[in-house]
Amino acid sequence: MKLKIWAVVIAVTAALTLSAEPVDVKKLEAAAKSASTPAEHKKVASQYSERAEFFETKAKKHEAEVQRISNSRNYNPMAAKWPAVANGPVDFHKRAAVQARRAAEESRQMAENHLEKAGQNRVTE
């Protein structure tokens, strides 16, 4: 029962933290598609950069939580008996950190792409 409650708490917390992104993704994608001038591309690139920083910070928080849980002396007395079941919170934060790093890298790539488009538009005009 405690494990189920813990899983629900983690899922709700993760959903709340994911929804706290600094930029609305749908609006950002729409702005990226409609960007045509260098100024618009720079604005979209800065928004993607903000998003990358957000996810990078989020990944660091998850990694710190993994360290905190792993280093706690009385975290998991059953880990030696059932290691696959006992390490749920650690595995969750590890996966969340990897996902956040991937999202940050994708956002950085999109920001670089729009900065390149802003530079190319300037040269051609």
Summary of the structure (lengths in Angstrom):
residues: 125
radius of gyration: 19.7
end to end distance: 65.1
largest distance: 67.9
contacts: 330
relative contact order: 0.16
helix: 82%
strand: 0%
